[in-house]
Amino acid sequence: MLSLPTRQLTLLSILTALCIGFQLTPRPPNVEFTSLIVFVVGALYGIPIGAGLGILVMFINGFFSPWGFGGLNIPFQIIMMAIVGIGGGLYKREKAGSYDVSSFVETAILGAFLTLVYDIITNLGFAITLWLAETPILMAIITAMVWGAPFSLVHIVSNTIVFAVLFFPVTSTLRKLLGGEHHWKREPLLT
């Protein structure tokens, strides 16, 4: 069973509430901070907690989103946000060391990639909804991708900027709150 010290559990609870609050607050379409928070939680707490937060937030969002009920797209949103949390856990770095401009570029690319994959999968989920409404599958996929393209573009650009600008300052601040080092050591993911 997972047991977190009180300070870590308190911070995780605050981040969870913040993430759910951001997700349920009316905002411009596809401009969000949920992906960043889930990614940060994965980086700070590891894969199981990052993925768990992604699952929880998108499950709640599926039913209470300001944009309406998520319908058949809920499982796709849940899976993809869990993958964002897993990505944060895989990106986790050692506490010692430092980060530089290339680190900001790296997180920007990760944010763009994860958002692109998220949008492709959730657009395919929408295509399945169209297909179940008796639209031919190829037409359903094309319709979903074309209809979703402007929203995906906004989502990818905004998350690229959010990840580049906020990941390291937010993570460093949270590490300080947890009493740990605030520098990150750059290491290869695979050794």
Number of C-alpha atoms within 10 A of each C-alpha: 3 5 7 11 8 9 12 18 12 13 15 18 12 12 18 20 13 15 21 22 14 16 22 18 13 11 12 8 11 17 17 18 19 24 26 23 28 31 35 28 31 29 23 22 18 20 24 16 21 27 26 19 28 31 22 16 24 25 19 16 22 22 15 15 17 13 14 10 13 19 12 14 19 20 17 20 25 25 18 25 29 28 25 32 31 25 23 28 24 16 22 23 18 14 15 12 13 12 13 11 8 9 16 18 16 14 22 23 18 21 26 23 15 22 24 18 15 24 24 18 17 24 26 21 21 24 24 20 18 18 16 12 10 10 15 13 15 11 13 22 20 14 18 21 20 13 12 17 15 12 15 22 16 15 20 25 17 19 28 22 18 20 26 23 15 18 21 20 12 16 19 18 14 19 17 13 14 16 11 13 16 23 18 19 14 17 12 8 9 5 4
